[in-house]
């Protein structure tokens, strides 16, 4: 080769090298931030600002980004949707020439992402005009995602604002994502907090190549831990970047649900261990755990459905819960209601716009509590706009069937509450034992119907202002003969104590209490040896009563004096004396007056054969 040829060849080889060298010296000195920000603003349709962007060319291109900011959607809560304090990355040159971004490594610090939906349910993570959604939505195109070998994120935060206005805040103290190769599984590790609860996450993910192929569900195994709580998800996602299209099995174990409640924005909760596992899906706004089984405080339960539906713009979320327990210890679950007595007076309020809406159905084959235990319990509860309803049924420990249904609605003074109660086939002796009463002179099966109405702003005011009405009856029971003789002032009771029981044909007691003052009328017992009738007024606030009780002349035998007895005065020390009643007063006693009961209870009382007029028919 001639000297001239060598010179020409040297120039041909040297010029690119000199150009590359010049580029490596000059280009890093050029500030690209304003240019890139302008082009990004035009492409995204939102303002993008970049404080600094410098590039170091080579086969591995170095990128140093500082102070980048992406504006939020119009009508958004915050001015910025995304910000990053610093980003340093190394990008392979040759794939970039083919239009592919391969991040050899990247480290970001101070990254903040705020996700929300603006009015009209417009998501701020969508850019430009969106075409109408097809009848069958296609998986989002992820073919343009960068291929990442290693990523590190520090001092960052992701906030998701729900349509109801709640902010779900995830702090990312440190996050690493690594993959040995683009077609090999990736590993994700994160440490931070969720709603201020410390949280750690380890995840085994599908490959980056799989992530870019939206036609293939992306496999993932997630393990999260927080304050004695462990959550594991094994399954797939059709939209992993939005944590959507999830389908798999979810397992949760916790020494106490308090950490879970704290992450949901609630405080407190029972310190009971819980385990649950079931089929988990998330499709759009609907998060669902179905066909679940688990343990609460060591007791088995099933959960056919636990579901959360995110509300549309300005609308509340909705929760549906269906659970069935084998055994529930209510004292451990809800504590002792009396323990809070003497504390601040709890307000009574029914929200006009509750969030979330709740519809719950809970059953238990057995439940226990110091006050009352039972079997075959069911509770249905619903929290709706301006209305809370509750319905419950169970069989008590003393064999009676109990049912209650009520509702609460807003009122000028706090809340208005109305409830109906019924007790059927209650064994009187069982009731006595359940409430710790030493003995009662009556046996048989009792039924009780009751109603509660009140309007109050606080719990203590509710106790003072409540109206409680009840009708109790016994049919085909028995009563001590001694009681009948004493009530009818039978002169034989002066010389002997009557033994044995006599048949009770019917018993009727109607009571109405309003703001602590009440009336009991009628009080009637029809037995084989006589009919007893009584009337009473009382004041629970002053703890005083006035009771007149006596026998009906036509129902007793020759030895009965049929002198009414009056018991009056304080509960602690009443006076007992013969009643000085006129003929009209005795007639009212025998006819049986009626307390001012609600219409439905009035009808129940009138149907009782002990009601006035019917009780004298032999």
VOGU-3710 file (C-alpha; in Angstrom, 3 decimals, decimal comma):
1> xxxxxxxxxx> 0,000/0,000/0,000  1,328/3,402/-0,987  1,911/6,141/1,479  -0,920/8,113/-0,088  -3,337/5,233/0,356  -2,294/4,874/3,989  -2,997/8,565/4,543  -6,448/8,306/2,946  -7,285/5,194/5,005  -6,061/6,910/8,155
11> xxxxxxxxxx> -8,301/9,865/7,426  -11,312/7,580/6,778  -10,765/5,761/10,073  -9,691/8,773/12,085  -12,498/11,137/11,170  -15,239/8,975/12,809  -13,002/8,403/15,792  -12,344/12,125/16,039  -16,075/12,789/15,659  -16,845/10,247/18,360
21> xxxxxxxxxx> -14,145/11,703/20,582  -15,456/15,209/19,958  -18,979/14,047/20,711  -17,814/12,398/23,940  -16,138/15,651/24,956  -18,694/18,166/23,680  -22,115/16,464/23,973  -22,016/15,995/27,798  -21,534/19,743/28,033  -24,708/20,449/26,049
31> xxxxxxxxxx> -27,855/21,038/28,129  -30,653/19,036/26,494  -33,301/19,655/29,151  -35,271/22,479/27,467  -35,292/20,727/24,085  -36,467/17,405/25,479  -39,056/19,105/27,703  -40,513/20,979/24,719  -40,800/17,836/22,609  -42,306/15,853/25,505
41> xxxxxxxxxx> -44,850/18,617/26,125  -45,928/18,500/22,478  -46,146/14,695/22,468  -48,052/14,277/25,764  -50,258/17,355/25,593  -49,210/18,386/29,111  -46,425/20,609/30,281  -43,138/18,861/30,951  -40,241/20,694/32,589  -36,671/19,425/32,979
51> xxxxxxxxxx> -34,118/21,280/35,063  -31,197/19,409/33,494  -30,581/16,563/31,048  -27,099/15,580/29,920  -26,052/12,616/27,793  -22,669/10,844/27,607  -22,477/9,046/24,198  -20,819/5,719/23,590  -21,786/2,090/23,050  -23,357/2,469/26,491
61> xxxxxxxxxx> -25,026/5,878/26,658  -25,063/7,596/30,020  -28,088/9,735/30,902  -28,246/12,148/33,856  -31,642/13,738/34,466  -32,371/16,285/37,212  -35,558/17,999/38,314  -38,123/16,602/35,850  -41,834/17,323/36,275  -45,000/16,241/34,414
71> xxxxxxxxxx> -48,122/18,376/34,894  -51,338/16,798/36,109  -54,518/16,494/34,099  -56,791/19,535/33,958  -59,040/19,460/37,032  -56,581/17,329/38,963  -56,013/17,695/42,679  -52,273/18,397/42,485  -50,374/20,542/39,956  -47,964/17,691/39,113
81> xxxxxxxxxx> -48,747/14,091/38,264  -45,099/12,935/38,374  -41,797/14,329/39,570  -38,284/12,957/39,885  -35,376/14,601/41,650  -32,648/12,625/39,877  -32,262/9,767/37,410  -29,015/8,199/36,260  -29,190/5,478/33,624  -27,042/3,531/31,178
91> xxxxxxxxxx> -28,663/2,702/27,816  -27,292/0,285/25,193  -26,611/2,119/21,912  -27,170/-0,594/19,307  -30,709/-1,591/20,412  -31,553/2,108/20,605  -30,739/2,437/16,886  -33,434/-0,203/16,277  -35,969/1,769/18,326  -35,666/-0,357/21,477
101> xxxxxxxxxx> -34,668/0,941/24,902  -32,457/-1,403/26,906  -31,633/-0,070/30,356  -28,438/-1,703/31,502  -28,949/-0,095/34,894  -30,917/2,827/36,250  -31,139/4,606/39,623  -33,829/7,139/40,472  -34,217/9,205/43,631  -37,117/11,339/44,822
111> xxxxxxxxxx> -39,678/9,921/42,406  -43,279/10,939/43,178  -46,291/9,622/41,227  -49,817/10,864/41,920  -52,624/8,871/40,295  -56,224/10,020/40,269  -59,336/10,433/38,177  -60,473/13,972/37,398  -64,152/14,954/36,900  -65,744/12,854/34,201
121> xxxxxxxxxx> -63,769/9,856/35,459  -60,763/10,832/33,311  -57,643/9,023/34,477  -54,585/11,244/34,708  -52,385/8,396/33,443  -54,140/8,510/30,062  -52,791/10,983/27,509  -54,464/12,531/24,481  -57,872/11,680/23,091  -58,958/8,157/23,850
131> xxxxxxxxxx> -61,102/6,300/21,311  -64,363/4,758/22,510  -63,768/1,603/24,495  -64,461/-1,549/22,443  -67,084/-4,033/23,571  -64,286/-6,474/24,394  -61,332/-4,441/25,704  -57,968/-5,509/24,325  -54,951/-5,847/26,637  -52,873/-2,646/26,746
141> xxxxxxxxxx> -49,944/-2,568/24,334  -46,690/-2,954/26,294  -44,361/-3,715/23,388  -42,636/-0,360/23,744  -41,691/-0,771/27,391  -37,966/-0,457/28,190  -36,113/-3,689/28,754  -34,575/-3,362/32,213  -31,621/-5,328/33,543  -31,362/-3,493/36,861
151> xxxxxxxxxx> -33,374/-0,684/38,463  -33,042/0,990/41,855  -35,511/3,469/43,311  -35,005/5,400/46,579  -36,905/7,967/48,640  -39,973/7,753/46,418  -43,746/7,718/46,772  -46,823/6,587/44,877  -50,197/8,050/45,859  -53,514/6,805/44,500
161> xxxxxxxxxx> -56,498/9,050/45,125  -59,773/7,130/45,069  -62,890/8,599/43,507  -64,242/9,197/47,024  -61,241/11,412/47,843  -59,226/9,031/50,022  -55,485/8,970/49,375  -53,780/5,565/49,436  -50,147/6,422/50,035  -47,240/4,047/49,331
171> xxxxxxxxxx> -43,817/5,197/50,494  -40,920/3,505/48,680  -37,784/3,812/50,771  -35,876/1,457/48,470  -36,946/-0,661/45,503  -34,799/-2,916/43,332  -35,717/-4,771/40,149  -33,201/-7,159/38,598  -33,153/-9,797/35,855  -30,206/-11,958/34,742
181> xxxxxxxxxx> -31,431/-11,707/31,147  -34,408/-10,219/29,371  -35,949/-13,648/28,864  -35,327/-14,774/32,457  -37,577/-14,250/35,521  -37,199/-10,906/37,263  -36,945/-10,307/41,008  -38,496/-7,338/42,778  -37,752/-6,211/46,330  -39,226/-3,194/48,077
191> xxxxxxxxxx> -39,144/-1,657/51,555  -41,372/1,198/52,616  -44,860/1,715/54,022  -48,507/1,763/53,027  -50,677/4,371/54,774  -47,826/4,792/57,319  -47,715/1,052/58,116  -44,187/-0,367/57,504  -44,288/-2,837/54,624  -41,807/-5,099/52,827
201> xxxxxxxxxx> -42,380/-6,819/49,479  -40,582/-9,594/47,637  -41,836/-10,715/44,239  -40,872/-13,362/41,721  -42,022/-12,053/38,347  -42,125/-13,208/34,784  -39,443/-12,058/32,383  -39,203/-8,550/30,945  -39,835/-10,082/27,520  -43,126/-11,547/28,823
211> xxxxxxxxxx> -44,059/-8,185/30,336  -43,766/-6,594/26,865  -46,127/-9,188/25,351  -49,656/-8,112/26,355  -51,215/-11,225/24,815  -49,701/-13,377/27,578  -50,933/-13,062/31,200  -47,969/-11,928/33,255  -47,047/-14,411/36,024  -46,251/-13,131/39,507
221> xxxxxxxxxx> -45,780/-14,379/43,042  -45,977/-11,572/45,604  -45,040/-11,835/49,283  -45,777/-8,810/51,476  -45,170/-8,503/55,232  -46,265/-5,802/57,680  -46,344/-5,899/61,501  -47,070/-9,580/62,007  -49,087/-9,737/58,804  -48,149/-11,792/55,735
231> xxxxxxxxxx> -49,890/-11,683/52,374  -49,124/-13,933/49,408  -50,530/-13,790/45,892  -49,819/-16,442/43,269  -51,317/-15,880/39,860  -51,275/-13,705/36,774  -52,168/-10,199/35,660  -53,227/-8,992/32,231  -52,314/-5,407/33,169  -49,532/-5,640/35,775
241> xxxxxxxxxx> -48,482/-1,998/35,483  -51,946/-0,964/36,749  -52,292/-3,989/39,074  -55,375/-4,934/37,074  -56,689/-8,072/35,424  -55,399/-10,105/38,375  -56,423/-13,727/38,808  -54,932/-16,099/41,340  -54,893/-17,290/44,917  -54,541/-14,926/47,850
251> xxxxxxxxxx> -53,398/-16,045/51,301  -53,391/-13,770/54,342  -52,153/-14,559/57,862  -52,032/-11,986/60,644  -51,439/-12,128/64,380  -53,950/-9,273/64,561  -55,997/-7,456/61,895  -54,923/-4,099/63,331  -52,195/-3,588/60,707  -54,679/-4,406/57,927
261> xxxxxxxxxx> -57,215/-1,950/59,348  -54,531/0,705/59,669  -53,621/0,281/55,994  -57,318/0,681/55,178  -57,429/3,937/57,154  -59,144/2,548/60,283  -57,836/2,349/63,826  -58,039/-0,217/66,608  -59,700/-3,563/66,049  -59,624/-6,791/68,051
271> xxxxxxxxxx> -56,248/-8,372/68,787  -57,225/-11,729/67,293  -55,198/-13,904/64,896  -56,750/-14,336/61,462  -56,030/-16,553/58,472  -57,840/-16,523/55,138  -57,189/-17,899/51,656  -59,278/-17,853/48,511  -59,591/-17,014/44,828  -58,643/-13,372/44,232
281> xxxxxxxxxx> -59,492/-11,308/41,157  -59,369/-7,680/40,210  -61,156/-6,502/37,098  -61,291/-2,740/36,742  -63,070/-1,266/39,735  -63,996/-4,619/41,292  -61,691/-6,331/43,790  -63,020/-9,749/44,832  -62,020/-12,597/47,153  -64,304/-15,581/46,613
291> xxxxxxxxxx> -64,678/-19,128/47,934  -62,399/-18,259/50,840  -61,749/-20,292/53,970  -59,890/-19,370/57,112  -59,684/-19,099/60,878  -60,471/-16,252/63,248  -59,051/-16,657/66,751  -58,637/-20,365/65,989  -62,255/-20,853/64,873  -63,096/-21,932/61,319
301> xxxxxxxxxx> -65,014/-19,712/58,926  -65,838/-19,487/55,238  -66,251/-16,349/53,165  -68,234/-17,036/49,985  -67,706/-13,416/48,915  -65,651/-10,415/50,010  -65,872/-7,657/47,410  -64,877/-4,017/47,016  -66,163/-1,934/44,117  -64,536/1,451/43,619
311> xxxxxxxxxx> -67,109/4,174/43,128  -67,349/6,430/40,107  -66,387/10,090/40,392  -67,889/11,548/43,548  -69,518/8,230/44,411  -68,638/6,028/47,409  -66,961/2,664/47,263  -69,169/-0,362/47,931  -68,304/-3,345/50,131  -70,089/-6,705/50,089
321> xxxxxxxxxx> -69,234/-9,308/52,747  -70,649/-12,809/53,145  -69,133/-14,844/55,985  -70,078/-17,974/57,914  -68,477/-18,932/61,245  -68,494/-22,226/63,083  -68,078/-20,506/66,465  -67,745/-16,856/67,482  -66,500/-15,553/70,819  -68,205/-12,167/70,818
331> xxxxxxxxxx> -66,495/-10,988/73,995  -63,063/-11,387/72,373  -64,306/-9,979/69,086  -66,125/-6,835/70,260  -65,007/-6,606/73,895  -67,179/-5,623/76,829  -69,669/-2,919/75,801  -69,788/-1,734/79,407  -66,061/-1,091/79,506  -66,480/2,263/77,782
341> xxxxxxxxxx> -69,141/3,549/80,167  -68,211/6,847/81,722  -66,140/7,900/78,720  -66,992/10,554/76,173  -70,603/10,385/75,070  -70,748/8,739/71,645  -72,622/10,801/69,032  -75,475/9,253/67,079  -75,381/10,123/63,403  -76,435/8,540/60,133
351> xxxxxxxxxx> -74,313/9,877/57,259  -76,173/11,128/54,215  -73,234/10,068/51,996  -71,481/7,150/53,703  -68,224/5,855/52,264  -68,058/2,980/51,786  -71,537/1,592/51,300  -71,751/-1,752/53,113  -73,868/-4,847/52,681  -72,925/-7,701/55,009
361> xxxxxxxxxx> -74,383/-11,129/55,790  -72,790/-13,050/58,669  -73,871/-16,386/60,146  -72,562/-18,468/63,037  -73,493/-21,985/64,084  -72,613/-21,018/67,658  -71,732/-17,789/69,458  -70,753/-17,153/73,062  -70,812/-14,063/75,258  -71,093/-13,567/79,043
371> xxxxxxxxxx> -74,426/-11,788/78,596  -76,052/-14,247/76,187  -75,032/-17,170/74,007  -76,821/-19,001/71,237  -76,813/-21,013/68,051  -77,854/-20,658/64,411  -77,237/-16,911/64,395  -77,570/-14,712/61,338  -76,983/-10,985/60,953  -77,727/-8,820/57,926
381> xxxxxxxxxx> -76,505/-5,237/57,956  -76,585/-2,494/55,362  -75,117/1,010/55,346  -76,796/3,059/52,609  -77,188/6,813/52,032  -79,138/8,244/54,999  -80,071/4,760/56,213  -78,559/1,982/58,318  -80,472/-1,289/58,713  -79,838/-4,350/60,847
391> xxxxxxxxxx> -81,626/-7,693/61,032  -80,631/-10,585/63,295  -81,987/-14,004/64,279  -80,671/-16,713/66,582  -81,674/-19,442/69,016  -80,753/-18,484/72,572  -78,937/-20,660/75,090  -82,254/-21,159/76,919  -83,990/-22,512/73,833  -85,898/-19,440/72,693
401> xxxxxxxxxx> -85,880/-18,026/69,187  -84,893/-14,353/69,049  -85,308/-11,967/66,147  -84,805/-8,245/65,686  -84,969/-5,787/62,825  -84,362/-2,076/62,908  -83,204/0,964/61,031  -81,590/4,322/61,744  -82,163/7,455/59,672  -81,016/11,072/60,037
411> xxxxxxxxxx> -83,069/13,340/62,282  -83,064/16,942/63,395  -81,469/15,749/66,638  -78,844/13,258/65,556  -80,580/10,047/64,481  -83,985/8,422/64,608  -83,922/4,708/65,440  -86,801/2,245/65,226  -86,535/-1,467/65,955  -88,827/-4,451/66,525
421> xxxxxxxxxx> -87,921/-7,475/68,652  -89,489/-10,848/69,173  -88,777/-13,733/71,532  -90,526/-17,054/70,943  -90,789/-20,266/73,010  -88,656/-18,916/75,850  -88,660/-21,316/78,776  -89,375/-19,245/81,890  -87,106/-21,372/84,039  -84,346/-21,047/81,427
431> xxxxxxxxxx> -84,799/-17,261/81,396  -84,558/-17,243/85,186  -81,260/-19,100/85,136  -79,907/-16,993/82,263  -80,476/-13,755/84,195  -79,405/-15,121/87,562  -82,840/-14,957/89,236  -83,134/-17,265/92,253  -86,705/-18,476/91,641  -90,000/-17,459/90,039
441> xxxxxxxxxx> -93,458/-18,881/90,771  -94,319/-19,331/87,078  -93,320/-22,019/84,563  -94,071/-22,442/80,881  -93,149/-20,999/77,511  -93,118/-17,236/77,096  -93,356/-15,029/74,019  -92,353/-11,376/73,989  -92,905/-8,743/71,286  -91,237/-5,368/71,741
451> xxxxxxxxxx> -90,625/-2,124/69,895  -88,044/0,612/70,369  -88,187/4,158/69,002  -85,964/7,113/69,820  -84,506/10,307/68,447  -81,309/11,603/69,984  -77,948/13,171/69,238  -75,884/11,066/71,670  -75,928/7,594/73,194  -76,726/8,887/76,697
461> xxxxxxxxxx> -79,593/10,985/75,335  -80,876/7,906/73,527  -81,020/5,992/76,811  -82,964/8,847/78,410  -85,360/9,526/75,524  -86,094/6,043/74,250  -89,611/4,701/74,053  -89,832/0,972/74,711  -93,060/-0,979/74,404  -93,501/-4,705/75,037
471> xxxxxxxxxx> -96,152/-7,398/75,226  -95,354/-10,652/77,055  -97,569/-13,728/77,146  -97,618/-17,296/78,456  -100,090/-19,919/77,322  -100,546/-23,305/79,006  -98,022/-22,761/81,767  -98,397/-23,094/85,530  -98,196/-20,845/88,579  -97,809/-21,423/92,296
481> xxxxxxxxxx> -101,149/-21,812/94,088  -99,729/-19,727/96,916  -99,383/-16,719/94,617  -103,031/-16,908/93,567  -104,211/-17,177/97,184  -102,028/-14,254/98,279  -103,155/-12,050/95,381  -106,830/-12,821/96,068  -106,333/-12,329/99,876  -107,606/-15,839/100,496
491> xxxxxxxxxx> -108,160/-16,190/104,274  -106,819/-19,734/104,138  -103,358/-18,276/103,484  -103,398/-17,093/107,148  -103,428/-20,666/108,444  -101,454/-22,656/105,863  -99,082/-22,440/102,917  -100,684/-23,721/99,769  -98,606/-26,349/97,991  -98,202/-27,192/94,331
501> xxxxxxxxxx> -98,890/-25,465/91,048  -102,057/-24,631/89,203  -102,489/-24,435/85,470  -102,052/-21,063/83,744  -104,497/-20,697/80,895  -102,966/-17,401/79,809  -100,704/-14,593/80,971  -100,565/-11,099/79,503  -98,305/-8,189/80,417  -98,246/-5,006/78,345
511> xxxxxxxxxx> -95,686/-2,307/79,148  -94,942/1,081/77,605  -91,985/3,212/78,742  -91,380/6,698/77,352  -88,348/8,716/78,491  -88,118/6,637/81,654  -91,794/6,982/82,670  -94,126/4,140/81,886  -97,289/2,195/82,397  -97,912/-1,528/82,713
521> xxxxxxxxxx> -101,469/-2,345/81,715  -102,889/-4,840/81,633  -101,109/-7,304/83,899  -103,305/-10,431/83,895  -102,882/-14,064/84,821  -105,712/-16,506/84,331  -105,123/-19,690/86,346  -107,160/-22,693/87,415  -107,896/-21,194/90,848  -108,476/-17,567/89,852
531> xxxxxxxxxx> -107,650/-14,612/87,634  -105,256/-11,899/88,804  -105,243/-8,441/87,228  -103,079/-5,420/87,835  -102,204/-1,916/86,678  -98,970/-0,022/87,308  -97,265/3,259/86,603  -93,570/3,830/87,267  -90,750/6,318/86,840  -87,353/4,792/86,135
541> xxxxxxxxxx> -85,664/8,165/86,493  -86,962/8,720/90,045  -87,100/4,972/90,764  -90,711/5,037/91,971  -93,774/2,931/91,177  -97,503/2,668/91,869  -98,952/-0,809/91,393  -102,451/-2,059/92,137  -103,055/-5,779/91,820  -105,957/-7,966/92,805
551> xxxxxxxxxx> -108,161/-10,866/91,856  -111,369/-10,877/89,855  -114,315/-11,761/92,107  -116,016/-13,960/89,563  -112,921/-16,159/89,172  -112,085/-16,989/92,844  -113,748/-19,241/95,410  -115,636/-18,598/98,666  -112,600/-17,980/100,883  -111,107/-15,203/98,702
561> xxxxxxxxxx> -111,678/-11,674/100,025  -110,672/-10,180/96,647  -109,172/-7,059/98,231  -106,860/-5,221/95,813  -103,357/-4,467/97,067  -101,462/-1,276/96,315  -97,656/-1,209/96,166  -96,290/2,328/95,899  -93,248/4,425/96,653  -89,575/3,948/95,903
571> xxxxxxxxxx> -88,204/0,818/94,313  -85,985/0,237/97,341  -88,664/0,647/100,044  -92,236/0,568/98,722  -95,291/0,654/100,948  -97,862/-2,148/100,700  -101,468/-1,578/101,742  -105,000/-2,444/100,711  -106,098/-0,400/97,744  -108,949/2,045/98,382
581> xxxxxxxxxx> -110,600/1,777/95,016  -114,057/2,873/94,010  -116,410/0,613/92,151  -115,277/2,247/88,920  -111,653/1,645/89,823  -112,290/-2,033/90,496  -114,177/-2,305/87,219  -111,175/-0,803/85,381  -108,866/-3,234/87,148  -111,027/-6,198/86,133
591> xxxxxxxxxx> -111,555/-4,927/82,572  -107,843/-4,330/82,188  -106,810/-0,955/80,807  -104,392/-0,795/77,910  -101,059/0,983/77,923  -100,501/3,322/74,928  -98,821/0,677/72,783  -97,860/1,045/69,107  -100,595/-0,312/66,787  -98,830/-3,601/65,994
601> xxxxxxxxxx> -98,283/-4,416/69,685  -101,815/-3,285/70,537  -103,157/-5,854/68,085  -100,956/-8,605/69,582  -102,225/-7,773/73,083  -105,887/-7,742/71,964  -105,532/-11,215/70,459  -104,404/-12,663/73,800  -107,227/-14,553/75,561  -106,276/-12,826/78,803
611> xxxxxxxx> -107,279/-9,458/77,401  -110,184/-7,785/79,242  -113,597/-9,261/78,526  -112,276/-12,590/77,230  -110,592/-13,668/80,447  -113,913/-14,033/82,292  -115,318/-16,570/79,851  -115,098/-19,996/81,433
//
